[in-house]
Amino acid sequence: MRTWKWMFTAALLVTVSAAAQQPAESQPLSAAANGPLPTDSQPLSVGTVPQIAGATPSPNSAQTAEAPAAQPQASQSQAQSQAQPATAPAPTPSALPQPTTMDQVVDRFIEREHGLMKALSNRTPVVETYLQNLSADPQLGPVPSDDHYFLGRMDMGESVDRKDYLKEQDKGMQTRLMGGFNKLFKVQYQPMGFSWMVYADRTDFDRSHYEFHYIRREFLGDVRCLVFDVTPKKGSGKGRFLGRVWVEDQEYNIVRLNGTYAPAPRNSYFFHMDSWRLNLIPGYWVPAYIYSEEGDFSAGVKNKTAFKAQTRIWGYDLKKGDKDDELTQIRVDSVKDETPTQQDASPLQAERQWQQQAEDNVIERLTRAGLLAPEGDVDHILQTVVNNLEVTNNIDLPRPVRTRVLLTAPLETFSVGNTIVISRGLIDVLPDEASLAAVLSHELAHIVLGHNLGSKYAFNDRMLFSDDSTYANLGFKHIPEEEIAADKKAVDLLANSPYAQKLDNVGLFLKALQTRAPQLNALLTTHLGNPLAEGGTVNRLPALATKGPALDNNKLDQVAALPLGGRVKINPWDDKAEMVKTAPVAITSARDKMPFEVTPFYPRLARWGASTTPSAPPATAATNAPSGTK
Ligand SMILES: [Zn+2]
């Protein structure tokens, strides 16, 4: 007999008040525990440090610091080497001797940077930038005043280019970026936009254009790094990198860049950026996250330009989407014939098989376009919540409901056949399991009510389109009557479910969404399903919108919605989604809540192989203490 259980709560929502904030240990540590350092602020050419790697015991990674780079990590475990992606670039043989001077370290990371550009030159990852313009609120500090969304594929070859997924790209934003926020400034906006900072300098990252100054050692997550300031030499040209790089101390790859470009052309300026890389394949750290922020809210500032933006890169392992390639990849055999032998399909069975074929086609196509995560751990949580709704409502469908994670930020859900799809951004901002159940119940209601969409996609010719035209070729929007019926049915399903006593939290979430909806049009613009809000007004689950207490920013224990990025993280190489593990951080003021907002990135860096081990399930103590808000 099927039963229900708390799932989201046990798995992750214990950190409800903390999700997007980073645990203290992921902050960069100062190099206090490290040994003597070369004189600060002196050019490297004069400072030397014998035995950089492993010379001084480090607080928590003495072992890795001792490991010579020539010994591949994979040798520690067969399982790890099997985990190596089949299409990853071959790791460079690191038989080179360990550098013994900082000069040699600089030479090495310059060489590794060029090696990375070469290794990624045939990749076309997905790039997503979500930007919030900010205005000052006396109580909440800088809050979003409007927002912009960009999604495309980036060609990492010689000519860096972006192909955009969204048909109506935000032309206004581009014009403004190029034409100037006001008369004083215009912003340098290159074809790569916010993703320029995947590399410090694509063409001239070398000693003849830059000075490198060793600063100190520092841990980023589990990885010990050498920190260098990088400044362009006089007369080396406009738009050169100016800032700091963190270089890991085994193979000397750059793992983080922070700074801007200089000098700026007249009447314009460059954004500031913080760019992070992850060690997702042996030997290489691939660009994954870029945070950008501008704005000064102190009294008397004249330049009112203020925004914050997150850029995420994923889908490095996607196939290049040329037409021939796509034709050979179309799967026509994706549906198994499960009817017992010697039986013909009844008309109803045929109809269901047809729908399943459409469903499989769509899921496979979206995955191939880099928009859907492969089936994984997050789906296990989502499916358990759906199961809770099903068993308590005695729903018995001919095929089990499946779930998948849409990799993008805009808040949306849709269903195709028996598969419910929910976006990463929406999972991020939901405060608790009941709210997750609420958004899933709307899609489950469509399935239960037989609002099948998308059967036309059972024809395989309809899957033949280029990746960047996905949104133009697929769509799963219901007519208004079906939306109203699904909302009504969803409320019935929730009333019978284990979440019935927690619907106040859903009401709070919908209220929080309503307070920000007029400013967050881009975040609420869906690309495949029906929107949660239209024209600045929330329209999903209206019967629950009045539930719960009034929204009160001053109540620090009332967390109605979370910032983006706090729950789901995507592996930029293989697109797998997993839950973020964060420790609770106390909210100390209303400004800490940041509902639906963009925050800086602080990924916990780990070396390849070290982070792929599945983590233990969370402490069971949490199961008995479902999180909630008041
Ligand atoms: Zn709907």
Residues whose N, C-alpha, C, O or C-beta is under 5 A from the ligand:
A	BS01	ZN	H478 E483 A486 N530
